């Protein structure tokens, strides 16, 4: 099952990179401070967007997908 775990980990890394770029873009659209927080501490920036989760649903779906792939890789690896 190690090849499946490796592929799952690659998917998680790609999704996390896409999520981070999208989060930085949304953060700077909100405010400069939020954009800087998104660069330095992405989980905190994601939590700051939690009250607006309906508007940024794609961000949270990407985060849950990445978390799912990471969990799958940890279970299988």
C-alpha positions in Angstrom: 0.0 0.0 0.0 3.0 2.3 0.0 2.5 3.4 -3.6 -1.0 4.5 -2.8 0.2 6.4 0.2 2.9 8.1 -1.9 0.4 9.2 -4.6 -2.0 10.3 -1.9 0.7 12.4 -0.3 1.6 14.0 -3.7 -2.1 14.9 -4.2 -2.1 16.4 -0.7 0.9 18.5 -1.4 -0.4 19.8 -4.7 -3.8 20.6 -3.2 -2.1 22.4 -0.3 0.0 24.5 -2.7 -3.0 25.5 -4.7 -4.9 26.2 -1.4 -2.0 28.4 -0.2 -1.8 30.5 -3.4 -5.6 30.9 -3.4 -5.6 31.9 0.3 -2.8 34.5 -0.2 -4.8 36.0 -3.2 -8.0 36.1 -1.1 -6.1 37.4 1.9 -4.6 40.4 0.0 -8.1 41.1 -1.5 -9.5 41.3 2.1 -6.7 43.5 3.5 -2.9 43.7 3.5 -2.6 42.4 7.0 -4.7 39.4 6.2 -2.5 38.7 3.1 0.7 38.9 5.2 -0.9 36.5 7.8 -1.8 34.2 4.9 1.8 34.1 3.8 3.3 33.6 7.3 0.5 31.6 9.1 -1.9 30.0 6.6 -4.0 28.1 9.2 -4.6 31.3 11.1 -5.7 33.1 7.9 -8.0 30.2 7.1 -9.5 30.5 10.6 -9.9 34.3 10.0 -12.1 33.5 6.9 -14.3 31.1 8.9 -17.1 33.6 9.5 -17.3 34.1 5.7 -17.2 30.3 4.8 -20.1 30.5 2.4 -18.3 33.1 0.3 -15.1 31.2 0.3 -16.4 27.6 0.2 -13.8 26.6 -2.4 -11.0 27.3 0.1 -12.5 25.1 2.7 -13.2 22.3 0.3 -9.6 22.4 -0.8 -8.5 22.3 2.8 -10.7 19.4 3.6 -9.6 17.5 0.5 -5.9 18.1 1.4 -6.6 17.0 4.9 -8.3 13.8 3.6 -5.4 12.9 1.4 -2.9 13.5 4.2 -4.9 11.3 6.5 -5.2 8.6 3.9 -1.4 8.7 3.4 -0.8 8.5 7.1 -3.2 5.5 7.5 -1.8 3.6 4.5 1.9 4.5 5.1 
